[in-house]
Amino acid sequence: KSKMAEKKVGRNEPCPCGSGNKYKKCCGK
């Protein structure tokens, strides 16, 4: 879980870590 695009991605966008989950349910905790 990297924090590369931490503030560039919206909470409902796909997570940049590549998990396929939405950001808010993945790295956007």
N, C-alpha and C positions, 0 to 999 in steps of 0.2 A: 504493500500500500504506500505509494509515493505521494508526496504533496506537491506535485509539479504544477497542476492547474487548479490549485485549491480555491482561489477566489475568482477564477475566470469562468467557472462552470456554474450554471444555475442549479438550484436544489432539485429540480425536476428533470434536469438533463441527464443523459447517460454518464456514469462515472468515468473519469479519464483513466482510472486504473485498469480498465478493460474487463471488469467483472461482468458487465452487462446489466448491472443493477442501477437504479437511479442514484444520483449522487447523495441525496439526503438519507438514503437507506444504506449507503456504503461508506465512503470516506468522508461524507459531509456531516458526521455526527457532531 
